[in-house]
Structure formats: structure tokens, C-alpha cells
Amino acid sequence: MIDRELLLQRRRELSYVSGRFMTEHLIRVHQLFEGDLTAAVVLATVAQHGVQRYYDEVARHSTEGFDRLVTDGAHVDHLRPCNALSVSTATGIPRETVRRKVRWLQRRGWLEIGPRGRISVVPRMADDFAEFDLETIERLHACSAAIQRVLDAPAGPNAAT
């Protein structure tokens, strides 16, 4: 647990360090989605919803590990599709906008629409995002290390309060 008082004392520097990561990440997402950040939010919401139960109930506790289970296809029966209404409710994006973004994402080959409007990610989506995800993890790790350096640094005489 991070000491909240320490966070408050170093908040300006921590805001800069974390803000730099977030800004660079949003720019990368903006580029990947051809300027459509709303489509990125819709895809991320569908993907997280689909995998959440499987990860929480099965993969996190498995000795095989998440990646191995997914590679072996053990996750398929546990994925939860969602619909435009649930994405709209979770994100605050109007339902018709969600539907338009879902169709755009379907044309890109990242989502599929099943019976009764059930929306789910397609298995190959992970491959399309592999390099982006690796770079994101590397950048997040570097940001985390920078945050830890700020938190570990001795307080100077002019520390913000």
C-alpha cells in the first residue's frame, strides 16, 4: 500500500510522470484507432467484459497460467458476450454510437456480432494488438519505475505539501 501522505507530498511530480505516460498512451491509441477514441473505449469495454469472469474465476488461480490457457483454447466456454446497451451503460456512450462503433470494429475484424446482438471479441484480435500491448507494458513498467523513484527519493527542504 502506498502512503497517501507521501503521494500528496509528491503529487506534482507524480502527476507529471503519470501524465506523461497517459498522454503518450492516448496518442498511440488515437493513432491506432485512426482518431476514434470512442471506438477504442468500446473495444476495450467489450474485451474486458468478455474476459473478466474467466480471468477472475479460472485463469488467475490456474497453475497453467492465463497465457497457456488462452493458447490452448480453454477460455472459449467462459467468455461473456455483451450487448450495445451494457456497453452504453458501462461507458456512458450513447447506445446508437456504441452500435456504430461496433460495426466499425467488426469491419476491422476485431469484434463479431452474434445472435440477438451479442458482441464479442474475435480470437485474432490479440494478435493484431500484440506489438501495441508489449510496447504499452514496457512503457507502463518504465512509468511505474519512475513513480517508485519519486516515492523513494528523500524529501527535499522545498517539498510540496
C-alpha positions as CSV (number, residue, x, y, z in Angstrom):
1,M,0.0,0.0,0.0
2,I,1.3,3.4,-0.9
3,D,1.4,6.0,1.8
4,R,-1.3,8.6,0.8
5,E,0.5,11.4,2.7
6,L,3.7,10.7,0.6
7,L,1.6,10.8,-2.6
8,L,0.2,14.2,-1.5
9,Q,3.7,15.5,-0.7
10,R,5.0,14.4,-4.2
11,R,1.8,14.9,-6.1
12,R,3.0,17.4,-8.7
13,E,6.0,15.3,-9.8
14,L,3.9,12.2,-9.7
15,S,1.2,13.9,-11.8
16,Y,3.8,14.9,-14.3
17,V,5.3,11.4,-14.5
18,S,2.0,9.6,-14.7
19,G,0.5,12.3,-17.0
20,R,3.4,11.8,-19.4
21,F,2.7,8.1,-19.7
22,M,-1.1,8.7,-20.1
23,T,-0.6,11.4,-22.8
24,E,1.8,9.3,-24.8
25,H,-0.6,6.3,-24.4
26,L,-3.6,8.2,-25.6
27,I,-1.7,9.5,-28.6
28,R,-0.8,5.9,-29.5
29,V,-4.4,4.8,-29.1
30,H,-5.6,7.7,-31.2
31,Q,-3.2,6.7,-34.0
32,L,-4.1,3.0,-33.8
33,F,-7.8,3.8,-34.0
34,E,-7.5,6.4,-36.7
35,G,-8.5,9.2,-34.3
36,D,-11.6,7.4,-33.0
37,L,-11.0,7.2,-29.2
38,T,-14.7,6.3,-28.7
39,A,-14.2,3.1,-30.8
40,A,-11.1,2.3,-28.6
41,V,-13.3,2.6,-25.4
42,V,-16.0,0.4,-26.9
43,L,-13.5,-2.3,-27.9
44,A,-11.7,-2.2,-24.6
45,T,-15.0,-2.5,-22.7
46,V,-16.2,-5.4,-24.8
47,A,-12.8,-7.2,-24.4
48,Q,-12.6,-6.6,-20.6
49,H,-16.2,-7.7,-20.1
50,G,-15.7,-10.8,-22.1
51,V,-12.6,-12.0,-20.3
52,Q,-13.3,-10.7,-16.8
53,R,-15.2,-13.7,-15.4
54,Y,-12.8,-16.2,-17.0
55,Y,-9.8,-14.4,-15.6
56,D,-11.3,-14.0,-12.1
57,E,-12.8,-17.4,-11.7
58,V,-10.4,-19.7,-13.7
59,A,-7.2,-18.3,-15.1
60,R,-5.9,-16.3,-12.1
61,H,-6.0,-19.4,-9.9
62,S,-4.6,-21.8,-12.5
63,T,-1.2,-23.3,-12.2
64,E,-1.0,-23.3,-16.1
65,G,-1.3,-19.5,-16.3
66,F,-3.5,-17.3,-18.3
67,D,-1.5,-17.2,-21.5
68,R,-1.3,-21.0,-21.7
69,L,-5.0,-21.5,-21.0
70,V,-5.9,-19.0,-23.7
71,T,-3.5,-20.5,-26.2
72,D,-5.0,-23.9,-25.6
73,G,-8.5,-22.5,-26.1
74,A,-9.7,-23.3,-22.6
75,H,-11.2,-19.9,-22.2
76,V,-13.8,-20.1,-25.0
77,D,-16.7,-21.5,-22.9
78,H,-16.1,-18.8,-20.3
79,L,-16.2,-15.7,-22.4
80,R,-19.1,-13.5,-21.9
81,P,-20.5,-11.6,-24.8
82,C,-22.3,-8.3,-24.1
83,N,-24.6,-6.0,-26.0
84,A,-24.8,-2.4,-27.0
85,L,-26.9,-1.5,-24.0
86,S,-24.5,-2.9,-21.5
87,V,-21.5,-1.1,-23.2
88,S,-23.5,2.1,-23.2
89,T,-24.4,1.7,-19.5
90,A,-20.8,0.9,-18.6
91,T,-19.2,3.8,-20.6
92,G,-21.8,6.5,-20.8
93,I,-21.6,6.4,-24.6
94,P,-25.0,6.6,-26.2
95,R,-26.3,3.2,-27.4
96,E,-26.6,4.2,-31.1
97,T,-23.0,5.5,-31.0
98,V,-21.9,2.2,-29.5
99,R,-23.7,0.3,-32.3
100,R,-22.0,2.4,-35.0
101,K,-18.6,1.9,-33.3
102,V,-19.3,-1.9,-33.0
103,R,-20.0,-2.1,-36.8
104,W,-16.7,-0.2,-37.5
105,L,-14.8,-2.5,-35.2
106,Q,-16.5,-5.5,-36.8
107,R,-15.3,-4.3,-40.3
108,R,-11.8,-4.1,-38.8
109,G,-12.1,-7.7,-37.8
110,W,-11.9,-7.1,-34.0
111,L,-15.5,-7.7,-33.0
112,E,-18.2,-10.1,-34.0
113,I,-21.9,-9.7,-33.6
114,G,-23.8,-12.8,-32.8
115,P,-27.4,-13.7,-32.3
116,R,-29.6,-11.2,-30.6
117,G,-26.9,-8.5,-31.0
118,R,-24.4,-10.3,-28.7
119,I,-21.0,-8.6,-29.1
120,S,-17.7,-10.4,-28.5
121,V,-14.0,-10.0,-29.5
122,V,-12.6,-12.3,-32.1
123,P,-9.7,-14.5,-31.2
124,R,-7.2,-13.0,-33.7
125,M,-7.7,-9.5,-32.1
126,A,-4.9,-10.4,-29.6
127,D,-2.5,-11.0,-32.4
128,D,-3.4,-7.6,-34.0
129,F,-2.6,-5.8,-30.8
130,A,0.4,-7.9,-29.7
131,E,3.1,-5.3,-30.5
132,F,1.0,-2.4,-29.2
133,D,0.3,-4.3,-26.0
134,L,4.0,-5.2,-25.5
135,E,5.0,-1.6,-26.0
136,T,2.3,-0.4,-23.6
137,I,3.5,-2.8,-20.9
138,E,7.1,-1.7,-21.4
139,R,6.1,2.0,-21.1
140,L,3.9,1.3,-18.1
141,H,6.7,-0.6,-16.4
142,A,9.0,2.4,-17.0
143,C,6.4,4.8,-15.7
144,S,5.9,2.6,-12.6
145,A,9.7,2.6,-12.0
146,A,9.8,6.4,-12.4
147,I,6.9,6.7,-9.9
148,Q,8.8,4.4,-7.4
149,R,12.0,6.5,-7.8
150,V,9.9,9.7,-6.9
151,L,8.4,7.9,-3.9
152,D,11.8,6.6,-2.7
153,A,13.6,9.9,-3.1
154,P,14.4,11.7,0.2
155,A,12.1,14.7,0.8
156,G,13.9,18.0,0.0
157,P,13.5,21.2,2.0
158,N,11.0,22.6,-0.5
159,A,8.8,19.5,-0.8
160,A,5.3,20.4,-1.8
161,T,2.6,20.0,0.8
